[in-house]
Amino acid sequence: MPKPLREPPPSSSVARFLDANAAARAVATPTLESGRPAVSPTGTMHPSTQGLNGTAPQTSVTRPASESRNIKREFILSTEADEICTELVALLRRSTGTRLSSSHVMRGMLKGIATCMETLEHEARRVGRLRLPSNARGNELQREEFEQRLAETFINGIRTAAAYRRREPDGGA
């Protein structure tokens, strides 16, 4: 069981590094209540958005629904996992004849997994509670066994899901 925090977590920018909402606010264009951009095309701020020192105060940001956002995530892979990732990307590049990146492959995998969430949840419940192994040296075997259980959960959950059928642009299956 995790220990309770004795002091509040830091509010530094490093602590918020992986906070997706903070990232979205950082790259968003500030808008006025009227919906107009707070920054003109020349880069000057609208006077109503300037704070005491001429900087922009924190504002609520609205984004058009059609604007896609890319959120950067980082993963730490073992040597074996990195080799598998590299092999998978290379396999898909050869098979599709395209210059795929790891990000393309990850997004495609996640879209496929999204269709299997119900059976993945059922399979994870069947496996039951697992104990997360320590990252300290000497626990490699426990981490390997833990990751193998996760792999079995994914494979069994995906295998028992209904077959994925891509919808054609004309609305047919």
N, C-alpha and C positions, 0 to 999 in steps of 0.2 A: 504494500500500500504506500502511495507517495506521502512524503512528509509535508505537512502544511508549511506554507511560506512564513518566515518570521518577519519579513519586511516586504513592502509592496515591490512588484517587479519594476525595473528601471523604465523610464519613459524616453530614453535616448533613441536617436534614429536607428542605432544598431539593433536595439530591442524590437523595433517595429519593421525591421528589414523584410520579413516575410509576410507582413500584414497586407493582404490584398486590398483592403479598403484604403489603407494609407497610401499605397502605391497608386490607386486610382485617383485619389485626391491630389497627389503630387503632380500627375501628368495632365489633369483636367484643365480645361479652359474655364476660368471663373465667369459666371453669368450674373446679370442683374435680375432683380425681381421680375422685370418686364420680359425676361428671356433673352435680352440682347447681350452680346458678349461684353464683359467688363473691360476688355483690352481692345483698343482700336487696331485696324490693320497696320498702323504705323508703330504699334507696340506701346503706345501710351495708355495709361489706365484711366478709366472714367473717374471723375472727381469723387463721386459718391462711394467708390470702392476703396479709396485710399485711406489708410490709417493715419495716426498722428505723425509718424515718421515717413510718410509717403509710400509705405509698403502696403501690400494687399492684406487685409485681414482674412481670417479663415471664413470661407463662405460655403454654402451648400452648393453642390455642383450638379447640374443636370446634363445628361448626355443623350443625344439622339438614340433612339432604339436601334437604328440601323448601323450605328458606329460600333465596330468590333474592337475589343480590347484584348491585347495579348498580355498575359501575366507571366513573368519570368519565375520559374521555379528551379531549384537546384537539388540534385539528388546525389547521395554518396553511394557509389557502387563498389562492390567487391571486384576483384580482378576477374573472377568467373562471370559475374553479372555484366561487367563491361564488355567482355568478349562476346557474350550472348547478344547484347545490344548491338554491337558492331556487326556481328554476323547477320542479325535480323535485318538491319538497315541495308547491308550489302545484298542480301537475298532479295529484298523487295526492290532495290534499285535494278538488279539484273532482270528480275521477272517482269517488272512494269516498264523498264526502259526509261525511267525518269530519274532526275537528280534529287532524290528524297533526302531530307535531313532527319536527324533523330527526332526533332520536334514534330515533323509530319507524321512519323510512325507512331509517336506517343499519342498524338491527338486522335489518330485513326483507331488505335487500340482502345483508348478511353471511350470513344463513341460506341465501339462494339461492346465494351464492358457495360456501358450505361444501359444497354438493352437487357442485361442479365442480372440487374441488381436484386430483383426479387429472389431468384434462385441462389445468388451468392449469399444473400442474408440468411436464407434457409440453411445453406451448407455451413456457414459460419456458426450459426446457432447449434447445429448438429455437432460440430467439433467442440464447442464449449469454450470456456475461459482458458486462455493460454497465459503462461508467465513469460514476460518479455525478458530475454537474457541481457546480461550486462555487456557493455561494449569494451570492457577491460580485456587486456591480453589474457590468454589462457581460456577464454570462453568461446573460442571459435566453433567448437563442436556443438555447443548449446545453441549458438546463433544459427548454424547450418541446419540443425534439426528444426528449429523454430521456423526458419524460412521455408524449409521443405513442407512443413504443415500448412503454411500460407499458400504455397504453390499447389498443394493438393486441394485446398479449399477453392482456389480460383479455377483449377481445371474441372473439378467436379461440379462447381456451380455453373460454369459456362457450358459444360457438356450436357447438363440436364435442362438448360434453358431451351426455349423454343428456337427453331432455326431463324436466323436473322434474314430478313428479306428487305433489300433496298427498294425504296419506292421510286418508281420511274417518274420523270418530270411530267408526263401526261396524266399522272394520278393512278396509273395501274400498278400492279405488284410485280 
